[in-house]
Amino acid sequence: MAENDGTRRPSAAGAVLLAATVAAGSVAGTFCAFAHAVLPAPARSDDRVYVDVMRDVTT
């Protein structure tokens, strides 16, 4: 068995964790920007228009 000198080497798991954290933050930021920039405009209109706009956005 090899002796452990107490140092840790970076592993692939750490890189994957960092990439997942950055990706999740990017997705959350995109949704936040959409909610603050786009959604207030249709919210001021009629409910039917709001539903039609959201259907058009998702297609």
C-alpha positions in Angstrom: 0.0 0.0 0.0 1.2 3.5 -0.7 1.6 5.9 2.1 -0.6 8.9 2.4 1.2 12.1 3.1 -2.0 14.1 3.9 -2.1 16.0 0.6 -5.1 15.8 -1.7 -4.9 15.9 -5.4 -7.7 17.4 -7.5 -10.0 14.7 -8.9 -12.4 14.5 -11.7 -15.3 14.6 -9.1 -14.2 18.1 -8.0 -14.2 19.3 -11.6 -17.6 17.9 -12.3 -19.0 19.4 -9.1 -17.6 22.8 -10.1 -19.1 22.5 -13.6 -22.5 21.5 -12.2 -22.5 24.4 -9.8 -21.6 26.9 -12.5 -24.3 25.4 -14.8 -27.0 25.5 -12.1 -26.1 29.1 -11.4 -26.3 30.1 -15.1 -29.7 28.5 -15.4 -31.0 30.2 -12.3 -29.6 33.5 -13.5 -31.3 33.1 -16.9 -34.7 32.3 -15.3 -34.3 35.3 -12.9 -33.4 37.7 -15.8 -36.4 36.4 -17.8 -38.7 36.9 -14.8 -37.6 40.4 -14.2 -37.2 41.6 -17.8 -40.0 39.8 -19.8 -42.8 38.8 -17.4 -43.8 42.3 -16.1 -45.1 43.4 -19.5 -47.6 40.6 -20.1 -48.6 40.7 -16.5 -50.1 44.2 -17.0 -52.4 42.9 -19.8 -55.5 40.8 -19.7 -55.2 37.2 -18.3 -56.0 35.7 -21.7 -53.2 37.6 -23.4 -50.8 36.5 -20.6 -51.6 32.9 -21.3 -51.3 33.3 -25.0 -47.8 35.0 -24.6 -46.6 32.2 -22.3 -47.7 29.6 -24.8 -45.9 31.4 -27.6 -42.7 31.6 -25.5 -42.6 27.9 -24.8 -43.2 26.8 -28.3 
